[in-house]
């Protein structure tokens, strides 16, 4: 796990916990109070300018963590700092410096044209008119919102509304952008637009981005760093490639040969499937490079075409959820 | 950004949005006028059998009803969107208010203005006109000022009751009914002279949900009635102080309650 004392960390959590007391039915009338640990001691630090993916199965504690980082929930224990502030104590000050997008909640005014919501946000965040205008023009361009700016929000499609939600969270030029499931329910084109926009935002403005998601496409496209949480605890903190190396070091080389032939015998690889002239060779990325392997195959057979398959990140994460921290 | 400007901004946005449903505004206003009129018929019905109620004539009770009613209608106009708090908390939409750089109470209150309460205010004003036509009042400058104070303090005290009552939903999501009992119940009790209630209820209305200070105590002064229950005379003038304290306590309770907000899943 990475250290939490990093001076450049713009988001920091140390031993962060949140528990809820719930009443559970225990007999006809009687109810027992049960304490549920939604977040059970999470520690991490996010350096300025990075994009971090915060993933985990449903009920793992992702949203609860984000709500503590944004000042919505008061932590039960531990420490949180965002942009140097303690979120729940200095909520209003923090609100000016962060942007938040919820996939399942709207910050837009339902019955008003989208443009009116942006204008209201200018007043709410007290952004100078010229700065607001510049920023708005940029968002409208990049998110292609011009055609529906004057449409009441209730008449927008989900993809259009989501672009509006992202824009309104950014008009005050926040240092950190939190997104809770930003691509949930979006079609492929809208997803791609949102991802490209976030990548640009990070590259051009240096905005730190923390996003929770179930969509591993979001992570592959955007996140240099990954935090996996399960049962309220961090079970992985590192780069996407580390995750692959650690949990699924095998890659597959798919070769098309000139003619069907029996399974090749190649050093450092194992044929796992043969289908006509096509063969699948599995190899360990830590001991064998794809280039060496291709050279060896070319010597052994008449090679026509080839591709290298990365392990499916979804399978990797699914395995971690299943095995939990026992995988370490 | 100051609270008043923010409030105006959000309210104007809301009215613009509501303007798309203006037919429903007209119907709501008429309905509000009609239902509160029925309410006053119930008071008149009592007087078909009695000449006085706890020593109060029909015009004097109408005075309580009208003056208190205008205050209630003003509170309804400005803060009744607090009734949406339970909805906001249940759906988790309250999250959005917490990530904006503005007070949560201002945002909830500014979420809507209940223009239909113009109907209620009109009805209460008519009842007050009826009251003034029949109650022989020796007008002085002090009494005229007190009339204004009744309306203003009434609006503030009911607002405080509304704010404090809404806090229940942060503790239990099904708190609406308890909240309604306090707000609308408070208005009901403010319409009758305190003399008709038992000692236990009198204390509740005097000190806990202080609706006796909305119209009853100041009305004693305007109508020139003697102090009941051996209370000192200054109680008749205490309404502005009570309103200020009630608002202070209610806002403090709100801020404590918000720290217990639990949001909802995902």
Interface residues (C-beta under 8 A of the other chain):
Chain A: X20 X58 X59 X63 X64 X67 X70 X71 X72 X73 X74 X88 X91 X92 X93 X95 X96 X98 X100 X102 X104 X105 X106 X107 X109 X110 X111 X112 X116 X120 X123 X124 X125 X126 X180 X181
Chain B: X1 X5 X6 X9 X10 X13 X16 X17 X18 X20 X92 X93 X95 X96 X98 X99 X100 X101 X102 X103 X259 X261 X262 X263 X265 X266
